[in-house]
Amino acid sequence: MISAKAFQLLPVALNKTEEAFSGFLYTSKNTFTQLKQKYNVQGDLFIQINGYVFQLQGENGYKDDSIAGSKYVRQLLRMSFTDKIEAAVFALPKDKEYRLGVLDIELDIVQQQGSLDRIEMNSEDLAPFLKRAYSGQFFRAGQIQLFLYEGNTYLFKVTRTDVLSVGVDSQQVKFMGGGMLVDETELEFSIRQGVNQLKMKNASTHTASIFREDFSFDKLGVGGLDKELANIFRRAFSSRRFPQAFLEKYGIKHIKGLLLYGPPGTGKTLIARQLAKVLKAKPPKIVNGPEIFSKFVGEAEENVRKLFAEAIADQETKGDQSDLHIIVFDEMDAICKQRGSINSGSGAYDNVVNQLLSMIDGVNSLNNILVIGMTNRKDLIDEAVLRPGRFEVHIEVGLPDEGGRQQILNIHTENLRKNEALDYDVNLEELAQITKNYTGAEIEAVVKSASSFAFQRMQNIFDFQKKLNKQDELKVKRSDFMNALDEVKPQFGIDSNKFDLLLKSRLIDFGDEFKKLQKILKNTIDQTRFGKNSQLNSVLLEGDQGSGKTSVAAWLAVECGFPYVKLISPETFIGLTEGAIINQMVRIFNDAYKSSLSCILIDNIERLIEYVDIGPRFSNAILQALLVLIKRLPDKSQCRLLIIGTTSQYHIMKQLEVVSCFNVSFKVPNLIKPDEIKLVITDYLTTSPQSQNKLQLTQQQEQQVNIIASQIKNIPIKRLLTLLDMVGAQEKGLNIDEFMICYTTVIMNHL
């Protein structure tokens, strides 16, 4: 707190004209000495009146208990010659930074000598002069001071002050009542509007401080986006630190539009909101895209104009000295759709795009605005909006890497760590490794979910009438995070539920051919991960129906261990139109390109393209989209994609050029040799769902297996397992006659 004690003084006029230029307030020498002694002041004596701080001097010719200042100071402090004014001794605060870093002043001329129509002043000469004249004095916004310079009398008005940076980690805080002029202070000059006699040369030669010094992105909850933030600062804000005259000299213009795009939950909206906080600018206008539109014709365009109205008025009155105005559009794709793509009758969507473009880059375009747009669908935005001069800076906010995920975890567990609520067995580095392809929002959800498991231990969820046991301190354990990871699945992760269904029955090793296939397929994983020429790797598995293609493909997809694994299957598209199916497939592939390692399983391709033998007929639109997607390389060189396809109609797929799109194709073999059939039947009979231990076949059972294996030829493995289920081989025992009847019937039906 400021240490001060109040006393009263009677305002009087100055005795000497030159005292008006000094910036001091005056009293008698006797009063000056008494005040210093009474309040034990060492050095200069500062007093505070109505929130303004002045240096007090003692001079002869003034009565005791009086105070004198220029008429401008008396007007500022509301001094009257008839009433005493209350003042207080001001002690320089030790816990606050009071030295000025920036002092913006507006110049006016009071009295001119000579007959020049216009006086040109050089800021590089004026700034040192004012520092010498008023060094060590306090100034605050609204304060007015007379000064004499090169024979002319001028007036300056303080328009803005900002103290020196205290730094993010400093224990000091900023003094909010102005500050003291020091050698480090940067002076910024402007001419009062309507004053044509003055012209300022090099009016703004200093770099502008557009960011708040005590700002820290970590403290505001933005993590894992260091690269994106660096690009934003370089492209959008670096030029705004330089004065307009400097930029005009080199023909450089400010960036006016910034587009943040990427998957949901990666931090686009968070970046925009925090950028608005870090900048020394007008409070941002944040608009959700659809809010612009109205049922009344022309009102949508009016809403756009209202957003820019304050910036227009500010630029007209202040010119280059205008503050920065920030407008944030969330869901940008809802506002700036491709013109002509929507037939709304009134053309409202097209008109909004046109109005927005004219405000940003029209004939009377503004120079004091920064428009930030955010979208998950950059491809839907009109190309004219994205060209240079408009939203020319495009920053992709993608999935965080391992270091970024650890930053995000640090941010969201900070309070848990501070209050010792995070158990010792929780390793954030381990969690960062596990949470591949999690967005920032999903990582936050993991922390919340883990906390909920910890809360569950502190209460009985079946008895809410029972009081909480507050003696138990909250402890979030590693097991809580593991449970949370099972509960919160990443959007760009693995379709674990779908693949669990496909792999509910384990793969049966039925011989050398199957082992060879497994080994080759495992090699494709390493090829995709490490191959120099395998950024895109595609494998087609073909074979008869029931040969286990889907199971083998699902096994390969899960075995690869890639962070992004998705399934494209016909059953998920039932009831959708061609366009909707194509859009779903494109979305899955586009999401895959956002991950460093991805795998997509395209199951049952002939059903996906709606192929039927009668005709034959198929969906050419889906087929062509599939052919393009399978051959399309990932957008980024560091991204690698493995595509696995399955088909039971190999020759048809070859005619439709699907086979040629895949790098390699492998046949999933049927059970041909008696030994292979014997292995599968034996595995079926000796494996029990209730026990993990293998059962032993009796001698009679072995003979039955040998007889069946010798009579069966060329059968898909799933068909054989189905036959064994039909005769209840595991429950009732294997009956050869019953099995052969079923086998003959099934084979005849499949001829």
Secondary structure, DSSP 8 states (H G I E B T S, - for coil): -----EEEEEEE--SSGGGGGT--EEE-HHHHHHHHHHTT--SSEEEEETTEEEEEEE-TT--TTEEE--HHHHHHHT-BTTB-EEEEEE---SSEE-BEEEEEEEEEEEE--SS-S-EEEEHHHHHHHHHHHHTT-EE-TT-EEEEEETTEEEEEEEEEEEE----TT-S-EE-SS-EE--TT-EEEEEE-TT--SEEEET---S----B-TT--TTTTT--S-HHHHHHHIIIIIGGGGS-HHHHHHHT-----EEEEE-STTSSHHHHHHHHHHHBSSS--EEEEGGGG--SSTTHHHHHHHHHHHHHHHHHHHHGGG---EEEEEESGGGTSB-TTS---SS-HHHHHHHHHHHHHHSTT--SSEEEEEEES-GGGB-HHHHSTTSS-EEEE-----HHHHHHHHHHHTHHHHHTT-B-TT--HHHHHHH-TT--HHHHHHHHHHHHHHHHHHTS-TT-TTS---TTS---B-HHHHHHHHHHS--TTSB-HHHHHHHTSS-----SHHHHHHHHHHHHHHHHHHH-TT-SEEEEEEE--TTSSHHHHHHHHHHHT--SEEEEE-GGGGTT--HHHHHHHHHHHHHHHTTSSEEEEEE--HHHHTT-BTTTTB--HHHHHHHHHHHH---SSTT-EEEEEEEES-HHHHHHTTSGGGSSEEEE---B-SHHHHHHHHHHHHH-BTTBSS-----HHHHHHHHHHHHH--SB-HHHHHHHHHHTTTTTT---HHHHHHHHHHHHHHT-
